Amino acid sequence: MDRGEADGAGQGRAEVAFLRRVLIVAAVVVLALLLWQVRDALLLTFGGVVVAALLLAAAEPVERHLGLSRSWSLLLVGLLIGGGLALAGMLVGSEVTAQIGQLWGRLPDAVRALEERFGVAIPALQGGGQEGAEGGGLDTSLLGTLAGHAATAGSMVVNAASALVLAVVGGFFLASSPDLYRRGVVKLLPREQHARADEALVASGKALRLWLAAQLVSMAIVGTLAGLGSWLVGLPSPLALGLFAGLAGFVPLIGAVVGALPALLLALSEGGNAFLWTGLLFLAIQQLESNMIMPLVEKHMVSMPPALMLFAVVAVGLLFGLPGVLLAAPITVVVFVLVKKLYVRETLGQPTEVPGEKEAGGAS
């Protein structure tokens, strides 16, 4: 082969390599666009993963101590959870429902008190029509606005309930055979990466379970303290306020502020002293959670940098809306473990502690 033929062959190989890189980039872009189009389904799938992590955390001790199979352990856990919820509903369900209704009915008055105290106006609460003002009722435009909000809220509730059912059912399937689905994900990668990917997924699953356990303990304590404190302050619907504060605590940092808002609004309508005591109550609960509860719980579970969690919740919320806010923290836990293990340690070669890795050997 002469020099010209060699140059031509080299140029051909370079063109083929360039075309291959272009095709790879195009495929990545198309895949990213496709994933963005089905982002709601991906969030729902991850919701199923979170449910599966909770079920496995509860089923593994049953499986280990009672010698039951994974399927029977999950069935027993499901029956215990369902029975516990049914018993709680029988004991305090009617009282909680009544207090939630009372809280919902009092919040508009609390908002009006906020308007009067600070001189602000919320358009949805203003009766713009003269006829409505003279008749002492709401005008038709306000009724239309409220009807639109009610329809939107109803649609959101139905969609959320449907998503929750799908996540729970999917979670049971994932928890029944986690190895099957994990191996399926690993097989999408090159063969030489299978061992690394499988080990990283096991560690991230264990870290997710530990973080969820820590968060549930924190939510239970915060909800109990908020309910008792609201009762001592003299606020109406203390059970509903405590339940809302506990559930809002699932979103780290931001949830503490959101969980305190209904209590603060009600306290504002009760008077200055009630507002002051309520503010001090939730400030004390937040400090207790940040400086005592979470450090003590995370010592035996998973610790996450607070600033990382805050920015992750905001970023994921901006990208995916309210469902993203609810799942931002567990998503961050999984990504945090994968980045530390696959990139910081194995790619950069720097030593780093990976949450959940010590316990991953026994995970399945």
N, C-alpha and C positions, 0 to 999 in steps of 0.2 A: 504494500500500500504506500503510495507516494505521499508527499507532504500535503498536497491539496485534498486528497481523499481523507487523510487524517483530520485536517482542519474541518472538513465538511461533516465528518462523523462526530467530532467534538461539538460542533455547533448544533447538530441535531440532538445530541444528548442534552445539551444545555436548554434547548427549546422544549424538549420533553419534560425536563425537570421543572422549568418555569411554568409550563402548562399544568403540571401536576400540583404545584403550589397554588396556582390560581384556582384550580378546581377544589382544593382542600379549603381555601379561604371562602369560596362561594358556598361550599357545603356547610361550613360552620355558620355563615351568615343566615343561610336558609333554615338551618336547624334552630338558631337563636330566634328567628322570626316565628317559626312554627311553635316553639315552646312558649313564646310570649302570647300567641293566640290562644293557647290552652292553659294559661297560667292559673285560671280558676280551678281547673281539674287537677293541676299539680299541687295547688294549695290544699285541695280536698284530700288528695292522696297523702300529703304530709300530715294532715289532720288524722288520717287513719293510722299513720305511723306513730303519732303521739298517743293515740288510744291504745295501740298495740304495746307500746312501751309501758304504759300504766298497767295494763292487764298482765304483762309478763312480770312486772315488779311485784304484783300481788299473787300471781299464780306460782312463781318459782318456789317460794317458801312452802306452799301447800304441796307442790309436787315433791319437794325434797323430804318433808317431814312425814307426809302421809303415804308416800310411795305411789301416788296416782299418776296416770299418764298425763301428758300435756293437755289433751282434749278434755279429760275429766276435770283436771285442775281448773281450766278456764271456765268450764260449765259451772263448777262449784263457786268460783269467784263471781261469775256473772249472777248466779242466784243470790249469793250473799249481798252483792251490791244492790241488786234489784229489790231484795227483801228489806235491806236497810233503808233504801229510799222510800219504799212503801210504808214502812213502820214510821219513819219520820213524818211522812205526809199525813198518816193517821193521827199522830200525836200533836204536831204543831202546824200541819199543812193549812188548816182553815184559819188559824191565827196569823200565819205568815201571809196568806193570800189577802186577808182583811187588811193587814198593815200595809201591804204593797199597794192595795187600792186606796187606802187612806193617804199614803205617801204621795201617790200619783195625783190625788185630788188636792193636796195641800201645796204642791210645788208651784202651780200658777200663782197662788196668793203670795208665796215667798218671792217669786220673780217680780211681782208688782211692788212688794215692799222694797226690793232692790232698786227698782225704777225710781220710787219715791225718795229713797235715801240718797242715791247718787245722781239723780237727775238724768238718767238715761232712759231711752224708750226702745222697746222691742216691738217692731211693726206688727208681728203676728198677733199681739195681744191688744192692739189698738182698734177700736171700733170707728172706722173712718166715716161711716154714713150717718148723716144727721137723723134720718128716720130711726136708725137703730139706737142712737143716743137718746132721742126723745121717748122712745118706747121702753127704755131701761134694759134693752137686750143687746144682743150682738147683731151687727148688720150682715147682709147677705154675703158681702165680700169676705168678711171674717169667717162666716160659716163655710164658704167655699174653700178658703185656705185651710181651715181645720179639717174639713173633709178630705182634702188632698193629702194633708199630712197623715191623717189616719189611714188612708188607703196605702200610702207609701210605707208607713210603719207596719201595717198588716202584711204587706207583701214581703217586707224584710223579715218579719217573724216567721212566715211560712218558709221562705228560702233558707233561713238559718236552721229551722227545725228539720227541713229535708236534708241539709248538709250534715247536721249532727247525726241523724239516723244513718246516713251513708258512711260517715266517718266511723261510727260505732260498729256497724256491720263489717266494714272493711278492716277495722282494727282487730276484730275477732278472727277473721281469716288470716291476717298477717301474723297475729300472735300464735295461731295454731301451728304454723309451719314457717318460722322466721328463716331457718336455714335455706329453704327452697327459694324464697324470694331474694335473699341475700346472694345466693349463688347465681341466680338469674341476672342480677345487676352486675356481678363480677364478670360474667361471661361476655358482657358487652365490651370489655377492655381487652387489650392485647394479652396473650397468654403469659408473657413474662411478668406482667403486673398483677396477676391474679392473687398471689399470696399477700402482697402489700395491700391491695385494695380490700381483701377479705379481712385482714387484721385491722385495718383502719375503720371499716364499717362496724366490726364487733365493738371496738373501743368507743366509737361515737354512739352506738346504741346503748352501751352501758352508761356512758356519761349522760345521755338524755334521760335514762331512767333515774339516775341519782339526782339530777337537777329537778326533775318533776317531783320526786319525793320531797326534796328540800322545799320546793315552792308550795306544795300542798300543806306541809307542816306550817309554813309561814302564813299562808292564807287562813288556815284554821285559827291560828292564834290571833291574827289581826282581826278577823271577823268577830271572834268572841270578845276581844277587848273593846272593839268599836260598839258592839251591841250593848255590853254592860255599861260602858261609859256613856252612851247616849241615854240609857235608862236612868243613870245617876244624875245626869245633867237635867233630865226632865223633858227630853225631846219626844215628840210623838213617833210611833212606829219604830221602836228601837230594834226589834227583830229584823225588820226589812232593811234598816240602815246598816246593821251588822252584816247581814247577808250580802248586801251590795258591796260593802267595803271589802269583805273577804273575797268575793268573786273578782272584783276589780284588781286585787292584788296579784292575779295571774300575770298581768303585764307589769314587769318590774319598773320601779321608779315612777313612771307616769301613772300607773294604776293607783298609787297611794294618793295622788292629787285628785284623780277622778273619783275615787271612792269616798273622799271627804266632801265633795261638792254638795250632794243632797242634804247632808247633815248641816253644813254651813248655811245653806239657803233657808232651811227650816229654822235654824237658830236665829237667823237675821230677822225673820218674821216674829220671833218670840220676844226679841229685845236685845239690848246691848250686852247685858250680863251673860245671857245664854250663848250669844255669838262668841264672846270672849272665852268662856269655858269650853265651848265646842272646839274652837281653834286650838286652845291649849291641849285638849284631849287628843286630837288627831296629830298634833305636833309631837306630843309625848309618845304616841303609838308609833309614829314614823321613826323617831329617834331610837326607840326600843327595838324596832325591827331591824334598823340599819346597823346598830352598834352592839346588839346582844343576841337577838334571835337568829338572824341570818349567819353571822360569824360562827355561832355555836353549831348550827345545823350544817353549814358548809364545811366545817372542820371534818365531818364524817362523810360528806357527800361531794358536791362539785362547786367550786368557787369560780365566779366569772367577774372580770373587771367591770365595775359599775359604768364607767364612761363608755366602754365598748358596747355594753348592753343598751344604754340610753340612745346612742347614735344609731345602733342597729334597729331599734324599735322605730325611731323616726324615719330612717331610710326605707325600711321595708313597708312601713305604713304609707309613705308617699308613693311607693311603687304599686302596692297592691290594695290599698284602702284598708277598711276596718278588718277584714279577714287577715290581712298581712300583719296588722298591729297585734291581733290575738295570737298569731303563730310566730311572731318575730323572735321572741326569746328562745323557744326550742330550735328554730332554724339557726339562730346564732350559735347555740351550743354545738350543734352538729358541725357547722362550718368551722367553728373555732377548733374543734378536735381534729378535723381533717386537715386544716391548714398547718397546725402545729406538728402533726405526725408526718404527713406526706411532703410538706414543703420545708418547714423550718428544720426538722430533724433529718429527714432522708434525702432531701434535695440540697439544702444548704450545709448539711452536716453539723449543725449546731445542737448541743444538748439542750433539751427542754422537757419539762414534765407535761405529759398528756393526760388530761382528765379522763378518768374511767379506764385507763390502760391497765392499772394494777389488777382491777377486778375483771378485766376482759377475758382472762383465761378461762373463767368458769362460765362465761356467757354463752348462750346458744341462740 
